[in-house]
Amino acid sequence: MQVQTLVAAGVEIAGAQQLDSLFSTEAVAFVAELVRRFRPSVHERLAARVERHARLAAGEQLHFLPETRAVREGSWRCAPLPTSILDRRVEITGPVDRKMIINALNSGASVFMADFEDANSPTAANCFEGQVHLRDAVSGTISLEQNKLGSSVSLPGKNLLVSLAGKKYSLNEKTAVLFVRPRGFHLKESHFIVDGEAAPGMLVDFGFYFFHNAKNLLAQGRGPFFYLPKMESHLEARVWNDIFIHAQAALGLPLGSIKATCLVETLPGAFEIDEILYELREHSAGLNCGRWDYIFSYIKTNQNDASRILPDRGLITMTQPFMHAYSLMVIQTCHKRGVHAMGGMAAQIPVKGDEAKNNAAFEKVRADKLREVHDGHDGTWVAHPALVAVAKDVFDAAMPSANQIDSGKQKDLVTTAEDLLRAPVGAKTEHALRHNLRVGVQYIEAWLRGSGAVPLYDLMEDAATAEISRAQTWQWMRHGVTLDTGLVVTEALITSMLDEELVVVAQEIGAERFAKGRFAEAKTLMREGSTAVPLQEFLTLAAYEMLKQLKV
């Protein structure tokens, strides 16, 4: 991959061909300054995570912080929300490819969250061209034409289209409000080097999007809106708030122009949600129940606790007491502070060719959304445009106002540490273990080819759901779980089952497709992620190193 040294001193960018408009002198300087100013804080927070994880692994129990009790008990509220995001009843998420952006903005959802994180494989093309696609979307010029074979013939950042009598995509007059999710603290961007070191991916994603679009968005009556992932403490929220203050000042924008929703998708972070909102109170747009990463974090945080072993992945729904407790706590906390409490992702997708399965999938989504709206959530997530109407119908019927912030639902709730830590119940089956291995290895293989959101077995899988599959496999091995068939989960069993499930995958997708894929590399990553001791912090860290080697 070609490396370019750009005009900003000390900055090197790889994979930047034909993207000169993105990497303008001013834009690169802005992002480089963010990196130099805030990279030490990012490193400090990551080091604090390592220390805390070590204490938890040694038996320390999570608890609400005594030193921030005054924040939890205070009567403060977050800054008022902009009119453009008072109603967020249905949000859709997906990666930052051009077709997805257009379809999601046109889907009828209230919000589209363009995702540089769990639904994105962080190739240089995906991350940098994704920024161009988003800039075109904000400007209203984004379009795409595909020929009859389905291949794209548009150029990112260009309005020139070569017609091959294919399908054309462009924006409707009314579109969803755009939010952007940058990567988490733990992910680097190896294609953007500042002073000899890879930049934090979060600063690259946030910086280029903010620089190129913030003023335009505000002029349109919207704004630079973000989703912030995987935070584990309020001190991490403080870093983001400092970034926001600096970025707004650097572009001459008023304080509070940025609004951000934090995903509550780590167990440690759930114990600090009041504090997280407080740190971001000038910039907060509420919290979201990031259920899939939350399940992964529950496993990771309790990895050495034999009393907190999860049952089959399919049984860990929001009706499990520990999941429902955290959802209700998010509602209570957000409404007390005057911001949205967003429900979680429905991962179901339409099932083509099987009406019964398709109807069952839609009913699962409908039931999930009914629970959320009656509990008091102000909106929810779906993974597919076809499910926007399903979720919207539910919220329209039960929530005639823009939101439920002033409804009083859950205001008298009391949530204890034990409520959040309560072990889920259910069977542990051989079928579920094999399914975990089959899903995990196929997701990783697609990720290594540059796809971060993958439909598998009637669900939309992303990095978070893949993390559950491999972390649960590891947890069952760590504690020698006996499955319903009498087998005891060991490293040897996982290794042999993985080989067997790859044979199944090859039969399902065909020998030619299997041979051309990245299944050997995916097998290595899945095996190591499911068996190596200690449990790998994130599967995507090892996968990113392999992605660089493959030069995708």
Secondary structure, 3 states (H helix, E strand, C coil): CCEEECCCCCEEEECCCCCCCCCCHHHHHHHHHHHHHHHHHHHHHHHHHHHHHHHHHCCCCCCCCHHHHHHHHCCCCCCCCCHHHCCCCEEEEEECCHHHHHHHHCCCCCEEEEECCCCCCCCHHHHHHHHHHHHHHHHCCCEEEECCCCCECECCCCCCECCCCCEEEECCCCCCEEEEECCCCCCEEEEEEECCEEEEHHHHHHHHHHHHHHHHHHHCCCCCEEEECCCCCHHHHHHHHHHHHHHHHHCCCCCCCCEEEEEECCHHHHCCHHHHHHHCCCCEEEEEECHHHHHHHHHHHCCCCCCCCCCCHHHCCCCCHHHHHHHHHHHHHHHHCCCCEEEEEECECCCCCCHHHHHHHHHHHHHHHHHHHHHCCCEEEECCHHHHHHHHHHHHHHCCCCCCCCCCCCCCCCCCHHHHHCCCCCCCCHHHHHHHHHHHHHHHHHHHCCCCCEEECCEEECHHHHHHHHHHHHHHHHCCCECCCCCECCHHHHHHHHHHHHHHHHHHHCHHHHHHCCHHHHHHHHHHHHHCCCCCCCHHHHHHHHHHHHCC
